[in-house]
Amino acid sequence: MAVDQFSRSVQAGLQLCKRISYGKDTASMTAPRAPSMNKSLSSSSSASSLRWPENHLPNAPMAYAVIVDPSVVDNPDICSYQPYVYGHCDPPALVPLHMHGISMDIDCYLDTAFVTVRGTWRVHCLASSACCDCRIAIPMGEQGSVLGIEVETARRSYSTQFITSQSEKDVEKVTNGFLMKGNTYMFKVSQVEGGSHIHVNVRWSQKLLYQNNDFCLSVPFAFPAHIVPVVKGNSMKEKVLLNVNLGTDKEIVCNISTHPLTETRRQAGEVGFSYEANVQKWSSQDFYFSFSVCEDDIFAGVLLQSPSLQDYDQRDMFCFYLFPGNNKNIKPLKKEVVFLVDISTSMQDDPLEKTKDALIGCLSELNQEDSFNIIAFNGDIQLFSSSLELATDEAITNATKWMNTNLIAEGGTNLLIPLKKALDMVGKTGESIPLTFLITDGAVEDEKDICNIIKDHLMDGGINGPRICTFGIGSYCNHYFLQMLAQMGRGCYDAAYDVDSISDRLPQMLNNALSPVLTNITLDALQNLESTELYPFRIPDLFGSPLVVSGRYHGNFPDIVIARGVMADMSTCVIDVKVRKAKGIPLDRVCARREIDTLTAHAWLDQNTQLEEKIANMSLQMGVPSEYTRMILVQSDKIKPALDSVLPEEKCSKLENHKIIYLRSISVGFGNLKATIDNLPPGIEDVKLNEPAGMMMQAASSCWGMFLDRCCCMCCIQACSKMSDRCAITLTQLCTALACFECLNCCCEICDCCSDLC
């Protein structure tokens, strides 16, 4: 969904709220014009006066009333007897609802946080005799993934479930529920009464960032001022419960908190906090909390958990974690780095420019003894140098000039040749760690062949085995292909699903991967077990952030196991790892996302239907999204619904006052080869909140829109003041007739100057 479209709809809703009277409060008694959602961007004077609205993207859980008919906007408690408003809002206006309570429970385990938010909103902007749909927006933190939703209204209740994709063949036709830019999940609840309350309970998981040896948790929690209830006397309470359990015996040190937390409990490896207050205004900043572990050296642990009776896989579960520690004296490994950059036509403008900026910043972080090269590819390849160059100041300056000159977006996408070229270029000296970074926004037809061809390069192991780190841009590239390459190469994978996040995520991944602490990591106990399965199937290197690997096994773990790895000076690091039960940590939930992603990549590569079925069963059991399941919203009516209460656009099935609404899939998919061939830029697949209602609104961006801009502008209105009385009466009658057919409404929406006067 386009950001500006959403912001315009919210801006229109805020304007509509001015017609609401709250007794002694002074408020506009006339309905202001809703600003146009489809302005003409011509080169005319009206285009130059176009005013873009404030960015109203939600930075915290929000609820919006969807207003189509502005005449129903009123105080549900005190009717203000306002003049009737003709016409309708197209696209519908979104009125941010007043919030009456918010609480948040956060559980942090290893590198994952589980967040539960409970909020109450009141439909304050709708007459008590009217109903409207409401949209719920849930912004999530780092790599957020929705796990469950529950909603209670006066008429209905809603709850989510997961089903297999085979249960509904045409699920893709349903439009309810989508992921908006900024990792915000939005869905709709139908027909909520004016003056009633909406109670929302949402659960999601997200990753903890690791920055400067600190675990960092950031949850969107910045509410706008206009959702504070106007009526005095309503109590407003914020509540936050935070629990941290790292499964270690090390002390946890709390560093930064944006909200005043009170420590409620503390023991080895665990700590709990709470915050509760009656407030005059809601939180205006995100909830941020950082903590660290008191340990200078590399330390590790193994956690064990037995399967539940309902577990699809009855093998025991283990989780191996490895933290880099706070030792500032660790000598960095010498590196050979090759950057593979996609310069196909779809990368033009922001994607390529942001990628170049990230690479330039990354080159400046290389050490003098490191070497590097840059390969740009589309249908052909371009090399910065025929061989690796030492990372001197002169070489970095030349590379920057070369990128600014030669990295021009054009052509298609061919990956195999440049990838083989990069792998052949590194790992020859045996004195440094070879790293290959692949950055792309598209899919290619021979992805499975590429995986099989380069397997010989990657599976040999040893310090000379090339590491592959992959970064996907947008949703057209096959993210499971990129994950598989990273797993084979003991590297890391990340993605920016919208272009704006490239500037944050790509430098973060590059800087992390360029700080290898321990390579070729092994765990000796795995060889002594009866059977074992790792997720991912090869233990990655320990870079600048914690490493977490999970698995299933048969056999017995000893109390102490030995982990080994290669340090920067090529010496072997030996770590005694204590094995313990996962007390207080739901290991199956913590590792579910990682296991499902790993198995999905294998199922895609091997085209294994049995593995697909296993993934679907894991998704159903753990309540975690996957490529082979769908999320549904089960609606239960508290009263018997009328025959005309069922919206025609909803794909539903009824059973004893229950209705099943199939939500749009939010999984990443396996790439879009056609979009790549057509060189569609990332982001064009954004979901639109509303489609244009008619031909006249579509004309706003056409030549017809330019014509109307000139006919309805201020100069035309000024000319009308000089016409004769008979002509003015005739024109008035014509405008009245046009208003009856809502043509004048469309004209005013298209013209910027008219909107100011209406």
Disulfide bonds with the S-S distance in Angstrom:
none
